Amino acid sequence: MITMQDAVKVVKKFDLVERKGKHLFYKLVWDGETKITTAIPNGRGDLHVRNQFRNQLHLQPNQLDTAVKCTFKKSDYIRHLREIGILPEED
């Protein structure tokens, strides 16, 4: 499980853009194009959507764990997204 606070910490660490609504929505915009979207349900305590959240961010379980612990940084996330083909390689 993951708490709402930890999920918000991860998306803010990765500089995802926030849009409030029924849930907290976040997106990664790259070169003017939305590449990643995720939603975090409002509420307190543990979220039962850990795998869905992790999949929306295209992370492996250990990557999400290290992102919560602060050792998986935005630069690591961008490199990972490039490796799996979500983001283009650097010029």
Biopython code that builds the backbone (N, CA, C, O; Angstrom):
import numpy as np
from Bio.PDB.StructureBuilder import StructureBuilder

atoms = [
    (1, "MET", "N", (0.843, -1.188, 0.000)),
    (1, "MET", "CA", (0.000, 0.000, 0.000)),
    (1, "MET", "C", (0.881, 1.242, 0.000)),
    (1, "MET", "O", (2.073, 1.191, 0.305)),
    (2, "ILE", "N", (0.268, 2.328, -0.344)),
    (2, "ILE", "CA", (0.944, 3.626, -0.353)),
    (2, "ILE", "C", (-0.024, 4.642, 0.237)),
    (2, "ILE", "O", (-1.231, 4.554, 0.011)),
    (3, "THR", "N", (0.489, 5.593, 0.979)),
    (3, "THR", "CA", (-0.385, 6.625, 1.534)),
    (3, "THR", "C", (-0.571, 7.735, 0.503)),
    (3, "THR", "O", (0.226, 7.885, -0.423)),
    (4, "MET", "N", (-1.624, 8.497, 0.684)),
    (4, "MET", "CA", (-1.873, 9.636, -0.196)),
    (4, "MET", "C", (-0.700, 10.613, -0.125)),
    (4, "MET", "O", (-0.280, 11.165, -1.141)),
    (5, "GLN", "N", (-0.179, 10.819, 1.076)),
    (5, "GLN", "CA", (0.933, 11.754, 1.251)),
    (5, "GLN", "C", (2.171, 11.285, 0.489)),
    (5, "GLN", "O", (2.861, 12.100, -0.121)),
    (6, "ASP", "N", (2.458, 9.988, 0.517)),
    (6, "ASP", "CA", (3.602, 9.459, -0.217)),
    (6, "ASP", "C", (3.387, 9.566, -1.723)),
    (6, "ASP", "O", (4.320, 9.889, -2.457)),
    (7, "ALA", "N", (2.170, 9.299, -2.193)),
    (7, "ALA", "CA", (1.876, 9.406, -3.621)),
    (7, "ALA", "C", (2.057, 10.853, -4.093)),
    (7, "ALA", "O", (2.641, 11.094, -5.150)),
    (8, "VAL", "N", (1.557, 11.808, -3.313)),
    (8, "VAL", "CA", (1.706, 13.223, -3.666)),
    (8, "VAL", "C", (3.186, 13.614, -3.642)),
    (8, "VAL", "O", (3.642, 14.372, -4.498)),
    (9, "LYS", "N", (3.927, 13.104, -2.674)),
    (9, "LYS", "CA", (5.359, 13.378, -2.591)),
    (9, "LYS", "C", (6.073, 12.910, -3.864)),
    (9, "LYS", "O", (6.950, 13.608, -4.373)),
    (10, "VAL", "N", (5.709, 11.752, -4.370)),
    (10, "VAL", "CA", (6.343, 11.198, -5.573)),
    (10, "VAL", "C", (6.029, 12.057, -6.800)),
    (10, "VAL", "O", (6.944, 12.411, -7.544)),
    (11, "VAL", "N", (4.769, 12.396, -7.027)),
    (11, "VAL", "CA", (4.440, 13.167, -8.227)),
    (11, "VAL", "C", (5.024, 14.572, -8.169)),
    (11, "VAL", "O", (5.397, 15.128, -9.202)),
    (12, "LYS", "N", (5.106, 15.145, -6.985)),
    (12, "LYS", "CA", (5.732, 16.474, -6.863)),
    (12, "LYS", "C", (7.232, 16.387, -7.093)),
    (12, "LYS", "O", (7.821, 17.282, -7.699)),
    (13, "LYS", "N", (7.857, 15.313, -6.612)),
    (13, "LYS", "CA", (9.289, 15.108, -6.836)),
    (13, "LYS", "C", (9.587, 15.020, -8.338)),
    (13, "LYS", "O", (10.615, 15.510, -8.803)),
    (14, "PHE", "N", (8.681, 14.394, -9.086)),
    (14, "PHE", "CA", (8.865, 14.234, -10.529)),
    (14, "PHE", "C", (8.371, 15.445, -11.318)),
    (14, "PHE", "O", (8.395, 15.424, -12.549)),
    (15, "ASP", "N", (7.926, 16.497, -10.634)),
    (15, "ASP", "CA", (7.445, 17.742, -11.247)),
    (15, "ASP", "C", (6.249, 17.533, -12.175)),
    (15, "ASP", "O", (6.151, 18.181, -13.217)),
    (16, "LEU", "N", (5.345, 16.637, -11.802)),
    (16, "LEU", "CA", (4.126, 16.476, -12.581)),
    (16, "LEU", "C", (3.204, 17.656, -12.286)),
    (16, "LEU", "O", (3.187, 18.169, -11.168)),
    (17, "VAL", "N", (2.446, 18.081, -13.281)),
    (17, "VAL", "CA", (1.554, 19.236, -13.174)),
    (17, "VAL", "C", (0.244, 18.784, -12.534)),
    (17, "VAL", "O", (-0.328, 17.767, -12.926)),
    (18, "GLU", "N", (-0.226, 19.546, -11.548)),
    (18, "GLU", "CA", (-1.426, 19.195, -10.793)),
    (18, "GLU", "C", (-2.671, 19.867, -11.356)),
    (18, "GLU", "O", (-2.643, 21.018, -11.792)),
    (19, "ARG", "N", (-3.783, 19.096, -11.331)),
    (19, "ARG", "CA", (-5.101, 19.635, -11.649)),
    (19, "ARG", "C", (-6.062, 19.032, -10.636)),
    (19, "ARG", "O", (-6.192, 17.811, -10.540)),
    (20, "LYS", "N", (-6.733, 19.896, -9.881)),
    (20, "LYS", "CA", (-7.635, 19.399, -8.842)),
    (20, "LYS", "C", (-9.015, 19.159, -9.427)),
    (20, "LYS", "O", (-9.467, 19.873, -10.322)),
    (21, "GLY", "N", (-9.661, 18.155, -8.909)),
    (21, "GLY", "CA", (-11.022, 17.791, -9.278)),
    (21, "GLY", "C", (-11.551, 16.852, -8.212)),
    (21, "GLY", "O", (-11.239, 17.005, -7.031)),
    (22, "LYS", "N", (-12.351, 15.881, -8.626)),
    (22, "LYS", "CA", (-12.845, 14.879, -7.689)),
    (22, "LYS", "C", (-11.673, 14.131, -7.047)),
    (22, "LYS", "O", (-11.726, 13.748, -5.878)),
    (23, "HIS", "N", (-10.623, 13.933, -7.831)),
    (23, "HIS", "CA", (-9.376, 13.344, -7.358)),
    (23, "HIS", "C", (-8.276, 14.362, -7.648)),
    (23, "HIS", "O", (-8.520, 15.388, -8.283)),
    (24, "LEU", "N", (-7.084, 14.073, -7.187)),
    (24, "LEU", "CA", (-5.931, 14.887, -7.556)),
    (24, "LEU", "C", (-5.355, 14.282, -8.828)),
    (24, "LEU", "O", (-4.910, 13.134, -8.823)),
    (25, "PHE", "N", (-5.359, 15.035, -9.906)),
    (25, "PHE", "CA", (-4.844, 14.557, -11.181)),
    (25, "PHE", "C", (-3.487, 15.191, -11.431)),
    (25, "PHE", "O", (-3.270, 16.366, -11.135)),
    (26, "TYR", "N", (-2.586, 14.407, -11.975)),
    (26, "TYR", "CA", (-1.248, 14.883, -12.301)),
    (26, "TYR", "C", (-0.870, 14.410, -13.688)),
    (26, "TYR", "O", (-1.286, 13.340, -14.134)),
    (27, "LYS", "N", (-0.064, 15.234, -14.373)),
    (27, "LYS", "CA", (0.401, 14.831, -15.701)),
    (27, "LYS", "C", (1.829, 15.299, -15.910)),
    (27, "LYS", "O", (2.265, 16.307, -15.354)),
    (28, "LEU", "N", (2.542, 14.544, -16.722)),
    (28, "LEU", "CA", (3.889, 14.915, -17.134)),
    (28, "LEU", "C", (3.770, 15.428, -18.555)),
    (28, "LEU", "O", (3.381, 14.695, -19.464)),
    (29, "VAL", "N", (4.110, 16.696, -18.737)),
    (29, "VAL", "CA", (4.077, 17.313, -20.065)),
    (29, "VAL", "C", (5.518, 17.439, -20.542)),
    (29, "VAL", "O", (6.372, 17.984, -19.842)),
    (30, "TRP", "N", (5.776, 16.927, -21.741)),
    (30, "TRP", "CA", (7.119, 16.938, -22.322)),
    (30, "TRP", "C", (7.022, 17.523, -23.716)),
    (30, "TRP", "O", (6.307, 16.991, -24.565)),
    (31, "ASP", "N", (7.731, 18.608, -23.960)),
    (31, "ASP", "CA", (7.686, 19.308, -25.257)),
    (31, "ASP", "C", (6.251, 19.618, -25.671)),
    (31, "ASP", "O", (5.882, 19.451, -26.833)),
    (32, "GLY", "N", (5.446, 20.072, -24.710)),
    (32, "GLY", "CA", (4.072, 20.473, -24.985)),
    (32, "GLY", "C", (3.089, 19.329, -25.143)),
    (32, "GLY", "O", (1.929, 19.564, -25.482)),
    (33, "GLU", "N", (3.514, 18.111, -24.910)),
    (33, "GLU", "CA", (2.666, 16.937, -25.089)),
    (33, "GLU", "C", (2.551, 16.175, -23.761)),
    (33, "GLU", "O", (3.549, 15.953, -23.075)),
    (34, "THR", "N", (1.332, 15.781, -23.415)),
    (34, "THR", "CA", (1.127, 15.002, -22.197)),
    (34, "THR", "C", (1.607, 13.572, -22.433)),
    (34, "THR", "O", (1.134, 12.884, -23.337)),
    (35, "LYS", "N", (2.553, 13.143, -21.603)),
    (35, "LYS", "CA", (3.134, 11.805, -21.744)),
    (35, "LYS", "C", (2.657, 10.839, -20.669)),
    (35, "LYS", "O", (2.533, 9.642, -20.930)),
    (36, "ILE", "N", (2.389, 11.333, -19.467)),
    (36, "ILE", "CA", (1.987, 10.500, -18.329)),
    (36, "ILE", "C", (0.825, 11.192, -17.630)),
    (36, "ILE", "O", (0.840, 12.410, -17.456)),
    (37, "THR", "N", (-0.181, 10.422, -17.230)),
    (37, "THR", "CA", (-1.255, 10.950, -16.384)),
    (37, "THR", "C", (-1.519, 9.960, -15.256)),
    (37, "THR", "O", (-1.387, 8.748, -15.429)),
    (38, "THR", "N", (-1.889, 10.491, -14.116)),
    (38, "THR", "CA", (-2.257, 9.660, -12.978)),
    (38, "THR", "C", (-3.238, 10.420, -12.101)),
    (38, "THR", "O", (-3.315, 11.648, -12.149)),
    (39, "ALA", "N", (-3.977, 9.684, -11.311)),
    (39, "ALA", "CA", (-4.924, 10.278, -10.367)),
    (39, "ALA", "C", (-4.683, 9.681, -8.995)),
    (39, "ALA", "O", (-4.391, 8.493, -8.861)),
    (40, "ILE", "N", (-4.809, 10.519, -7.981)),
    (40, "ILE", "CA", (-4.680, 10.074, -6.596)),
    (40, "ILE", "C", (-6.013, 10.364, -5.921)),
    (40, "ILE", "O", (-6.429, 11.519, -5.835)),
    (41, "PRO", "N", (-6.687, 9.318, -5.439)),
    (41, "PRO", "CA", (-7.975, 9.553, -4.779)),
    (41, "PRO", "C", (-7.804, 10.435, -3.542)),
    (41, "PRO", "O", (-6.811, 10.329, -2.822)),
    (42, "ASN", "N", (-8.784, 11.300, -3.310)),
    (42, "ASN", "CA", (-8.787, 12.101, -2.082)),
    (42, "ASN", "C", (-9.094, 11.183, -0.911)),
    (42, "ASN", "O", (-9.800, 10.186, -1.061)),
    (43, "GLY", "N", (-8.574, 11.513, 0.223)),
    (43, "GLY", "CA", (-8.838, 10.715, 1.414)),
    (43, "GLY", "C", (-7.601, 10.606, 2.267)),
    (43, "GLY", "O", (-6.536, 11.118, 1.921)),
    (44, "ARG", "N", (-7.755, 9.937, 3.378)),
    (44, "ARG", "CA", (-6.648, 9.771, 4.312)),
    (44, "ARG", "C", (-6.291, 8.299, 4.424)),
    (44, "ARG", "O", (-7.068, 7.410, 4.074)),
    (45, "GLY", "N", (-5.097, 8.081, 4.920)),
    (45, "GLY", "CA", (-4.676, 6.714, 5.173)),
    (45, "GLY", "C", (-4.106, 6.053, 3.932)),
    (45, "GLY", "O", (-3.740, 6.714, 2.961)),
    (46, "ASP", "N", (-4.039, 4.724, 3.990)),
    (46, "ASP", "CA", (-3.460, 3.958, 2.890)),
    (46, "ASP", "C", (-4.392, 3.941, 1.689)),
    (46, "ASP", "O", (-5.612, 3.855, 1.824)),
    (47, "LEU", "N", (-3.788, 4.024, 0.518)),
    (47, "LEU", "CA", (-4.537, 3.903, -0.732)),
    (47, "LEU", "C", (-4.443, 2.456, -1.199)),
    (47, "LEU", "O", (-3.395, 1.823, -1.075)),
    (48, "HIS", "N", (-5.513, 1.951, -1.721)),
    (48, "HIS", "CA", (-5.522, 0.579, -2.214)),
    (48, "HIS", "C", (-5.324, 0.544, -3.726)),
    (48, "HIS", "O", (-5.756, -0.392, -4.399)),
    (49, "VAL", "N", (-4.671, 1.570, -4.246)),
    (49, "VAL", "CA", (-4.442, 1.673, -5.695)),
    (49, "VAL", "C", (-2.947, 1.739, -6.009)),
    (49, "VAL", "O", (-2.554, 2.302, -7.031)),
    (50, "ARG", "N", (-2.115, 1.170, -5.141)),
    (50, "ARG", "CA", (-0.660, 1.240, -5.321)),
    (50, "ARG", "C", (-0.224, 0.750, -6.696)),
    (50, "ARG", "O", (0.526, 1.438, -7.389)),
    (51, "ASN", "N", (-0.683, -0.428, -7.097)),
    (51, "ASN", "CA", (-0.255, -0.979, -8.388)),
    (51, "ASN", "C", (-0.758, -0.144, -9.551)),
    (51, "ASN", "O", (-0.036, 0.057, -10.528)),
    (52, "GLN", "N", (-1.984, 0.342, -9.457)),
    (52, "GLN", "CA", (-2.520, 1.202, -10.516)),
    (52, "GLN", "C", (-1.701, 2.489, -10.610)),
    (52, "GLN", "O", (-1.332, 2.908, -11.707)),
    (53, "PHE", "N", (-1.421, 3.105, -9.492)),
    (53, "PHE", "CA", (-0.610, 4.321, -9.440)),
    (53, "PHE", "C", (0.772, 4.066, -10.020)),
    (53, "PHE", "O", (1.259, 4.847, -10.837)),
    (54, "ARG", "N", (1.406, 2.975, -9.601)),
    (54, "ARG", "CA", (2.740, 2.612, -10.076)),
    (54, "ARG", "C", (2.732, 2.366, -11.586)),
    (54, "ARG", "O", (3.634, 2.810, -12.297)),
    (55, "ASN", "N", (1.714, 1.658, -12.069)),
    (55, "ASN", "CA", (1.617, 1.382, -13.507)),
    (55, "ASN", "C", (1.399, 2.653, -14.323)),
    (55, "ASN", "O", (1.964, 2.797, -15.407)),
    (56, "GLN", "N", (0.591, 3.568, -13.813)),
    (56, "GLN", "CA", (0.350, 4.825, -14.528)),
    (56, "GLN", "C", (1.629, 5.638, -14.652)),
    (56, "GLN", "O", (1.814, 6.364, -15.629)),
    (57, "LEU", "N", (2.510, 5.520, -13.667)),
    (57, "LEU", "CA", (3.789, 6.231, -13.714)),
    (57, "LEU", "C", (4.869, 5.430, -14.436)),
    (57, "LEU", "O", (5.992, 5.904, -14.603)),
    (58, "HIS", "N", (4.523, 4.205, -14.866)),
    (58, "HIS", "CA", (5.457, 3.320, -15.580)),
    (58, "HIS", "C", (6.670, 2.984, -14.727)),
    (58, "HIS", "O", (7.801, 3.000, -15.211)),
    (59, "LEU", "N", (6.430, 2.679, -13.455)),
    (59, "LEU", "CA", (7.507, 2.346, -12.523)),
    (59, "LEU", "C", (7.441, 0.877, -12.128)),
    (59, "LEU", "O", (6.364, 0.282, -12.085)),
    (60, "GLN", "N", (8.594, 0.304, -11.842)),
    (60, "GLN", "CA", (8.680, -1.026, -11.250)),
    (60, "GLN", "C", (8.418, -0.875, -9.748)),
    (60, "GLN", "O", (8.598, 0.215, -9.205)),
    (61, "PRO", "N", (7.997, -1.945, -9.067)),
    (61, "PRO", "CA", (7.726, -1.831, -7.627)),
    (61, "PRO", "C", (8.894, -1.253, -6.833)),
    (61, "PRO", "O", (8.692, -0.405, -5.963)),
    (62, "ASN", "N", (10.106, -1.701, -7.122)),
    (62, "ASN", "CA", (11.264, -1.202, -6.369)),
    (62, "ASN", "C", (11.534, 0.269, -6.677)),
    (62, "ASN", "O", (12.024, 0.994, -5.812)),
    (63, "GLN", "N", (11.224, 0.723, -7.891)),
    (63, "GLN", "CA", (11.421, 2.135, -8.234)),
    (63, "GLN", "C", (10.459, 3.016, -7.451)),
    (63, "GLN", "O", (10.848, 4.081, -6.970)),
    (64, "LEU", "N", (9.217, 2.590, -7.318)),
    (64, "LEU", "CA", (8.259, 3.363, -6.524)),
    (64, "LEU", "C", (8.706, 3.411, -5.066)),
    (64, "LEU", "O", (8.640, 4.460, -4.426)),
    (65, "ASP", "N", (9.156, 2.283, -4.549)),
    (65, "ASP", "CA", (9.630, 2.260, -3.163)),
    (65, "ASP", "C", (10.787, 3.228, -2.956)),
    (65, "ASP", "O", (10.809, 3.957, -1.965)),
    (66, "THR", "N", (11.753, 3.248, -3.878)),
    (66, "THR", "CA", (12.892, 4.149, -3.719)),
    (66, "THR", "C", (12.493, 5.601, -3.972)),
    (66, "THR", "O", (13.105, 6.509, -3.410)),
    (67, "ALA", "N", (11.482, 5.837, -4.804)),
    (67, "ALA", "CA", (10.998, 7.208, -5.010)),
    (67, "ALA", "C", (10.365, 7.742, -3.721)),
    (67, "ALA", "O", (10.557, 8.904, -3.365)),
    (68, "VAL", "N", (9.627, 6.904, -3.041)),
    (68, "VAL", "CA", (9.020, 7.310, -1.766)),
    (68, "VAL", "C", (10.111, 7.601, -0.742)),
    (68, "VAL", "O", (9.980, 8.523, 0.064)),
    (69, "LYS", "N", (11.188, 6.818, -0.771)),
    (69, "LYS", "CA", (12.290, 6.995, 0.186)),
    (69, "LYS", "C", (13.254, 8.105, -0.237)),
    (69, "LYS", "O", (14.235, 8.360, 0.461)),
    (70, "CYS", "N", (13.000, 8.753, -1.340)),
    (70, "CYS", "CA", (13.784, 9.897, -1.813)),
    (70, "CYS", "C", (15.082, 9.538, -2.530)),
    (70, "CYS", "O", (15.860, 10.442, -2.834)),
    (71, "THR", "N", (15.351, 8.281, -2.813)),
    (71, "THR", "CA", (16.596, 7.951, -3.502)),
    (71, "THR", "C", (16.414, 7.796, -5.012)),
    (71, "THR", "O", (17.406, 7.681, -5.732)),
    (72, "PHE", "N", (15.182, 7.789, -5.510)),
    (72, "PHE", "CA", (14.887, 7.738, -6.941)),
    (72, "PHE", "C", (14.401, 9.136, -7.322)),
    (72, "PHE", "O", (13.256, 9.495, -7.047)),
    (73, "LYS", "N", (15.257, 9.907, -7.942)),
    (73, "LYS", "CA", (15.025, 11.331, -8.207)),
    (73, "LYS", "C", (14.382, 11.550, -9.574)),
    (73, "LYS", "O", (14.202, 10.613, -10.352)),
    (74, "LYS", "N", (14.042, 12.806, -9.847)),
    (74, "LYS", "CA", (13.436, 13.151, -11.133)),
    (74, "LYS", "C", (14.353, 12.764, -12.290)),
    (74, "LYS", "O", (13.876, 12.255, -13.304)),
    (75, "SER", "N", (15.651, 12.994, -12.160)),
    (75, "SER", "CA", (16.579, 12.630, -13.240)),
    (75, "SER", "C", (16.565, 11.118, -13.491)),
    (75, "SER", "O", (16.675, 10.684, -14.637)),
    (76, "ASP", "N", (16.432, 10.321, -12.438)),
    (76, "ASP", "CA", (16.321, 8.867, -12.589)),
    (76, "ASP", "C", (15.031, 8.496, -13.322)),
    (76, "ASP", "O", (15.017, 7.604, -14.170)),
    (77, "TYR", "N", (13.946, 9.202, -12.977)),
    (77, "TYR", "CA", (12.650, 8.947, -13.605)),
    (77, "TYR", "C", (12.697, 9.282, -15.091)),
    (77, "TYR", "O", (12.217, 8.504, -15.915)),
    (78, "ILE", "N", (13.263, 10.417, -15.437)),
    (78, "ILE", "CA", (13.367, 10.822, -16.846)),
    (78, "ILE", "C", (14.217, 9.804, -17.614)),
    (78, "ILE", "O", (13.853, 9.408, -18.721)),
    (79, "ARG", "N", (15.328, 9.386, -17.045)),
    (79, "ARG", "CA", (16.190, 8.381, -17.682)),
    (79, "ARG", "C", (15.407, 7.074, -17.892)),
    (79, "ARG", "O", (15.497, 6.459, -18.955)),
    (80, "HIS", "N", (14.648, 6.661, -16.888)),
    (80, "HIS", "CA", (13.834, 5.448, -16.978)),
    (80, "HIS", "C", (12.799, 5.568, -18.100)),
    (80, "HIS", "O", (12.627, 4.642, -18.892)),
    (81, "LEU", "N", (12.112, 6.712, -18.163)),
    (81, "LEU", "CA", (11.099, 6.906, -19.207)),
    (81, "LEU", "C", (11.724, 6.895, -20.599)),
    (81, "LEU", "O", (11.089, 6.452, -21.557)),
    (82, "ARG", "N", (12.934, 7.369, -20.719)),
    (82, "ARG", "CA", (13.640, 7.300, -22.004)),
    (82, "ARG", "C", (13.990, 5.853, -22.349)),
    (82, "ARG", "O", (13.848, 5.427, -23.496)),
    (83, "GLU", "N", (14.445, 5.109, -21.350)),
    (83, "GLU", "CA", (14.833, 3.706, -21.573)),
    (83, "GLU", "C", (13.664, 2.864, -22.034)),
    (83, "GLU", "O", (13.851, 1.951, -22.838)),
    (84, "ILE", "N", (12.439, 3.147, -21.541)),
    (84, "ILE", "CA", (11.281, 2.342, -21.931)),
    (84, "ILE", "C", (10.512, 2.950, -23.106)),
    (84, "ILE", "O", (9.472, 2.428, -23.507)),
    (85, "GLY", "N", (11.027, 4.055, -23.656)),
    (85, "GLY", "CA", (10.443, 4.613, -24.864)),
    (85, "GLY", "C", (9.284, 5.572, -24.682)),
    (85, "GLY", "O", (8.632, 5.931, -25.662)),
    (86, "ILE", "N", (9.006, 5.998, -23.462)),
    (86, "ILE", "CA", (7.931, 6.981, -23.223)),
    (86, "ILE", "C", (8.387, 8.364, -23.654)),
    (86, "ILE", "O", (7.624, 9.116, -24.261)),
    (87, "LEU", "N", (9.632, 8.699, -23.341)),
    (87, "LEU", "CA", (10.216, 9.982, -23.723)),
    (87, "LEU", "C", (11.301, 9.746, -24.774)),
    (87, "LEU", "O", (11.958, 8.705, -24.773)),
    (88, "PRO", "N", (11.483, 10.716, -25.669)),
    (88, "PRO", "CA", (12.536, 10.561, -26.686)),
    (88, "PRO", "C", (13.924, 10.658, -26.077)),
    (88, "PRO", "O", (14.112, 11.279, -25.031)),
    (89, "GLU", "N", (14.886, 10.046, -26.732)),
    (89, "GLU", "CA", (16.277, 10.149, -26.304)),
    (89, "GLU", "C", (16.730, 11.602, -26.414)),
    (89, "GLU", "O", (16.173, 12.385, -27.184)),
    (90, "GLU", "N", (17.746, 11.944, -25.632)),
    (90, "GLU", "CA", (18.317, 13.304, -25.702)),
    (90, "GLU", "C", (18.982, 13.500, -27.043)),
    (90, "GLU", "O", (19.521, 12.563, -27.634)),
    (91, "ASP", "N", (18.937, 14.738, -27.517)),
    (91, "ASP", "CA", (19.609, 15.064, -28.784)),
    (91, "ASP", "C", (21.084, 15.232, -28.583)),
    (91, "ASP", "O", (21.810, 15.508, -29.538)),
]
sb = StructureBuilder()
sb.init_structure("model")
sb.init_model(0)
sb.init_chain("A")
sb.init_seg("    ")
for serial, (resi, resn, name, xyz) in enumerate(atoms, 1):
    if name == "N":
        sb.init_residue(resn, " ", resi, " ")
    sb.init_atom(name, np.array(xyz, "f"), 0.0, 1.0, " ", f" {name:<3s}", serial, name[0])
structure = sb.get_structure()
